[in-house]
Amino acid sequence: MTSPRLMVFRAFACGSLAVLSSCGGARTYEQSYSRDRDNWSFRDRYPAADRLFNAFDYGHAILSETLVRHPTDAARRLEGPVYRQLTCGVLRHPPRVPLEERAVGPMYGTAFPEAVATFEWAHMLHRQIYDVIATEAFSTDERDDRVAAALRYYRTRPDLALSAAPKSMSLMEGQPYSLAFRHTAPKFNGLIWSYHWLQMALYDALLGAPDPPTRQEVVARDVERFMRMTTEAGKYAPTVMPMSAAVAPVFTERYPEAAAIFDNLHSLHDVVSDILASPRVPSGEKRAAILTALARYRDATAFTTTREEWLSMSRDMGGVDTTSVGASSADCR
């Protein structure tokens, strides 16, 4: 299995700001951070958490690549050697730099470049908002203005930006292919949901801490809780998709548009995995199904629900009971 370090090397062959036609077949261009003085503040202050995000990118990419490359035995690979590689290797020694997803998953990136670009654009919004919130010098009003600016920049790519309209659960769980991945690879599905839990939990960790030392403590606490979710074969991983209102209620109340985008992002991750895993979607129809899903998640009128229903649904599904998360085990010996 190819190492993350080799993945980084291969990424340079495609070029970090190149037209995607050279690596993935899409006639669209990549776009980087909006330049601001707080860029990479989160990385500077919380390097352990930031490196985990690089590992998450690798995990998402190797998941999709495995489903595409090995359709007949993907579940066995994901639940066995790939899961172990991630939990015992990549997550414990995460990459120091972001990875190029098309290098980790070349077959996936070639077949579904629009999905790759959509996910990368939303992940960039995640990182930009972390940077804004991690900069302690901002007043609350200035922080709110900077988050709003990040959202405006995100929306400059209507070809990639997910809608901020909350989506109904029928879009994720009511389609012919729905639930295919979590049924065939439940342990790996729990790992992906653990990623999403940490991504949202860190927002409230940053927003709720009164000073920099406390922020360091609560971020480290949530990172440790996440790491424990990866032990004992995922015994403590989430059993339902973590949603913003349950995991990050302060962030959701203050920045509901961003919270809805991230819930849609995490739901879309599940949908793409379901389409790739489902035998009900023939291989020749998977691209069309994924393009349809992407369009639905960009569309502010498709499969929507009210804000009140979204918040109620999120809270009913619950977060993760981190009080019951056990101590690290000897899984990786």
Secondary structure, 3 states (H helix, E strand, C coil): CCCHHHHHHHHHHHCCCCEHHHCCCCCCECCCCCCCCCCCHHHHHCHHHHHHHHHHHHHHHHHHHHHHHCCCCHHHHHHHHHHHHHHHHHCCCCCCCCCCHHHHCHHHHHHCHHHHHHHHHHHHHHHHHHHHHHCCCCCHHHHHHHHHHHHHHHCCCCCCCCCCCCECCHHHHCCCCCCHHHHHCHHHHHHHHHHHHHHHHHHHHHHHCCCHHHHHHHHHHHHHHHHHHCCHHHCCCCCCCCCHHHHCHHHHHHCHHHHHHHHHHHHHHHHHHHHHHCCCCCHHHHHHHHHHHHHHHHCCCCCECCHHHHHHHHHHHCCCCHHHCCCCCCCCC
